[in-house]
């Protein structure tokens, strides 16, 4: 197997084990030579919702799981088939940015296909009614979830991982509690902020190093997020806007698009381009065709 020891939350694990400061859970091991896979970051087109897949050093992390409604389950319809096309045999970790259904709705179908995946969410949503309802549907108990505190740091292979969880009421303004995630290996880097609004961006923008090549634009390109201050804090080369074609919310908002363009940021839109993929070329992420 490629890759050396990694740690999340200070606990040591091999590429097929993962720990979040609370426990270390074995995910499995495939014996024999495995051809090294490129480090990839893929933003799946799931309609009006979010789902990103980070593959590195034998580890796969899902950040959100797309939308669910009575007519469509992005997990079953899109995510699981695409993960199989990408050669994903196991998911190590699913990070749920916040409990909105366009971010967590596909989790049940993903878990049916990848039952050993660890789910992690902000501890401020431990009593969130929507999330607790979904856990029951997924056949999971609250005790099965890794509830994350305000800040967690660790490594995945050669990448550093930082997760910041704003503190908010469990059932009000869930966007305000969206976890902020940064991955970097010193050169290649990306930042995710769920649906965090500008006031959260402002609160966290100066507290840590958020510089990143790739920024997942907040709240699908809504004008409530991706403020000028946040763009300056991240200083991205690429901004990925994840939204549905001709969606009812009219995302992305022209103000956000123009703001990014005026700052020289390259815009990638799932509604117009479908899946958006980056791979390590040299030491940095480069856009590639899926």
C-alpha positions in Angstrom: 0.0 0.0 0.0 1.1 3.5 -0.7 1.5 6.1 2.0 2.8 6.3 5.5 1.1 6.9 8.9 -1.4 9.7 9.2 -3.3 11.1 12.1 -6.5 13.0 12.7 -7.1 14.5 16.1 -3.7 13.4 17.3 -4.2 9.7 16.9 -2.0 7.6 14.6 -3.6 5.5 11.8 -2.5 3.9 8.6 -4.1 5.0 5.3 -7.0 2.5 5.9 -7.6 3.4 9.5 -8.9 6.7 10.7 -9.2 8.4 14.0 -11.0 11.6 15.1 -9.6 12.1 18.6 -12.3 9.9 20.0 -11.6 6.5 18.6 -9.6 4.7 15.9 -11.7 2.5 13.6 -10.3 -0.1 11.2 -11.7 0.3 7.7 -10.0 -2.6 6.1 -6.9 -3.6 4.2 -6.2 -4.9 0.8 -3.1 -7.0 0.6 -0.6 -7.0 -2.3 0.6 -4.3 -4.6 -1.8 -1.5 -5.4 -1.0 0.8 -8.3 -0.6 4.3 -6.9 -3.7 6.5 -7.6 -3.3 10.2 -8.2 -4.4 12.6 -5.5 -7.7 13.9 -6.6 -10.3 16.4 -5.5 -13.6 16.0 -7.4 -16.7 18.2 -7.0 -19.6 16.1 -8.2 -22.5 17.6 -10.0 -25.4 16.6 -7.7 -27.9 19.4 -8.7 -28.7 22.0 -6.1 -26.4 20.7 -3.4 -22.8 19.9 -2.5 -20.6 16.8 -2.6 -16.8 16.8 -2.9 -14.6 13.7 -2.9 -10.9 13.9 -1.8 -8.8 10.9 -2.6 -5.2 10.7 -1.3 -2.8 8.0 -0.1 -5.4 5.3 -0.1 -7.9 7.4 1.8 -11.2 8.7 0.6 -13.1 11.6 2.3 -16.5 12.8 1.3 -17.4 16.4 2.2 -21.3 16.4 2.1 -23.5 14.0 0.2 -25.8 16.0 -2.0 -29.5 16.5 -1.8 -32.5 14.3 -1.2 -36.2 14.9 -1.9 -39.1 12.6 -2.5 -38.4 12.6 -6.2 -34.7 12.2 -6.2 -31.9 10.9 -4.1 -28.5 12.2 -5.2 -26.7 9.5 -3.2 -28.3 6.7 -5.1 -28.7 8.4 -8.4 -25.4 10.2 -8.8 -22.8 9.8 -6.0 -22.6 6.0 -5.5 -22.4 5.3 -9.3 -19.8 8.0 -9.8 -17.7 6.8 -6.8 -17.7 3.3 -8.4 -16.6 4.8 -11.7 -13.8 6.5 -9.9 -12.6 3.2 -8.4 -13.6 4.0 -4.8 -13.8 0.7 -2.9 -14.3 2.3 0.5 -15.0 5.6 2.1 -13.1 6.4 5.2 -14.8 9.6 6.4 -18.0 11.6 5.6 -17.8 15.1 6.8 -21.3 16.7 7.1 -20.9 20.4 6.9 -24.3 21.1 8.5 -27.8 19.4 8.6 -29.5 21.0 5.5 -30.9 18.3 3.2 -29.0 19.5 0.2 -25.8 18.7 2.0 -26.7 15.5 3.9 -29.6 14.0 1.9 -27.6 11.4 0.0 -25.8 10.0 3.1 -28.2 7.1 3.5 -27.6 5.7 0.1 -23.9 6.2 0.4 -23.8 4.3 3.7 -25.7 1.4 2.0 -22.9 1.1 -0.5 -20.1 2.0 1.9 -21.3 0.8 5.4 -17.9 1.2 7.1 -17.7 5.0 6.5 -17.3 7.1 9.6 -19.6 10.1 9.8 -18.4 13.3 11.5 -20.4 16.4 12.2 -20.1 19.5 14.4 -21.0 18.8 18.1 -23.3 21.9 18.0 -25.7 19.8 15.9 -25.8 16.9 18.3 -29.4 17.7 19.2 -30.5 19.0 15.8 -33.9 17.5 15.0 -33.3 17.2 11.3 -30.0 15.4 11.7 -31.3 13.1 14.4 -34.3 12.2 12.2 -31.9 11.4 9.3 -29.7 9.3 11.6 -32.6 7.1 12.4 -33.4 6.7 8.7 -29.8 5.7 8.1 -29.8 3.1 10.9 -27.3 5.1 12.9 -27.4 6.2 16.5 -26.0 9.5 17.8 -23.3 7.6 19.5 -22.2 6.3 16.1 -21.3 9.8 15.0 -18.0 11.5 15.6 -19.1 14.8 17.1 -16.4 17.4 16.5 -15.4 20.3 18.8 -14.6 23.8 17.8 -11.3 22.9 16.2 -9.6 19.8 15.0 -6.2 19.3 13.3 -4.6 16.3 11.8 -3.0 14.8 8.8 -4.1 12.5 5.9 -1.0 11.2 4.3 1.1 14.2 3.3 -1.9 16.6 3.7 -2.7 18.7 6.8 -6.4 18.7 7.7 -8.1 21.5 9.7 -11.7 21.6 10.7 -13.3 24.6 12.4 -16.8 24.3 13.7 -18.6 27.6 14.5 -20.8 27.3 17.6 -24.5 27.9 17.0 -28.0 26.8 18.2 -28.7 23.2 17.0 -32.0 24.1 15.3 -31.7 27.7 14.3 -29.6 29.3 11.6 -27.9 26.0 10.7 -25.9 27.7 8.0 -24.1 29.7 10.7 -22.8 26.4 12.1 -21.3 25.1 8.8 -17.9 23.6 9.4 -15.0 25.2 7.7 -12.4 22.7 6.3 -8.9 23.3 4.9 -6.7 20.7 3.3 -3.1 21.4 2.3 0.2 19.7 1.8 2.2 22.9 1.7 1.6 23.6 -2.0 -1.7 22.0 -3.0 -4.7 23.3 -0.9 -8.4 23.7 -0.8 -11.0 25.3 1.5 -14.7 24.4 2.0 -17.2 26.4 4.0 -20.6 24.7 3.5 -23.3 27.4 3.6 -21.4 29.7 6.1 -22.6 33.3 5.6 -20.4 36.3 5.4 -20.5 37.0 9.1 -19.0 33.6 9.8 -16.4 34.1 7.1 -15.5 37.4 8.7 -15.2 35.8 12.2 -12.8 33.1 11.0 -11.1 34.9 8.1 -8.3 36.4 10.2 -8.0 33.7 12.8 -6.1 31.1 10.8 -4.3 30.7 7.5 -7.0 30.1 4.9 -4.9 30.6 1.8 -5.8 27.9 -0.8 -5.6 27.2 -4.5 -9.2 26.1 -4.6 -12.2 27.6 -2.8 -15.6 25.9 -2.7 -17.7 29.1 -2.9 -20.0 29.4 0.1 -23.8 28.6 -0.1 -23.7 27.7 -3.8 -22.8 31.2 -4.8 -25.5 32.9 -2.8 -24.9 36.6 -2.2 -25.0 35.8 1.5 -21.5 34.3 1.3 -18.1 34.6 -0.5 -17.6 38.1 0.7 -14.7 40.2 -0.6 -12.9 39.8 2.8 -13.2 36.0 2.5 -11.9 36.0 -1.0 -8.9 38.0 0.2 -8.4 35.6 3.1 -8.4 32.5 0.8 -6.9 34.2 -2.2 -7.8 31.3 -4.5 -6.8 30.5 -8.0 -10.1 28.6 -8.6 -13.6 29.0 -7.1 -16.0 26.1 -7.5 -19.7 27.0 -7.4 -21.8 24.0 -6.8 -25.5 24.5 -7.8 -28.3 23.1 -9.9 -29.0 24.2 -13.5 -31.7 26.8 -13.6 -32.2 26.4 -9.8 -35.1 28.2 -8.1 -32.7 30.2 -5.9 -31.0 31.7 -9.0 -27.6 30.6 -7.7 -24.9 31.8 -8.3 -25.8 35.4 -7.7 -24.3 37.8 -10.3 -22.7 39.9 -7.5 -20.6 36.9 -6.4 -19.7 35.9 -9.9 -18.6 39.5 -10.7 -16.7 39.8 -7.4 -14.7 36.6 -8.1 -14.0 37.7 -11.7 -12.8 41.2 -10.6 -10.3 39.5 -8.3 -9.0 37.3 -11.1 -10.4 34.1 -9.7 -11.1 31.3 -12.2 -14.7 30.2 -11.9 -15.8 26.6 -12.2 -19.6 25.9 -12.1 -21.1 22.5 -11.7 -24.4 23.6 -13.2 -22.7 24.5 -16.5 -19.7 22.1 -16.5 -20.8 19.0 -14.6 -18.2 17.3 -12.4 -15.1 19.4 -11.7 -11.9 17.6 -11.0 -8.4 18.6 -9.9 -5.3 16.4 -9.6 -1.8 17.0 -8.3 0.5 18.0 -11.1 4.0 18.7 -9.9 3.1 19.8 -6.4 -0.1 21.9 -7.1 -3.7 21.1 -8.0 -4.4 21.4 -11.7 -7.8 21.2 -13.4 -8.4 18.0 -15.4 -11.3 16.5 -17.3 -13.2 13.9 -15.3 
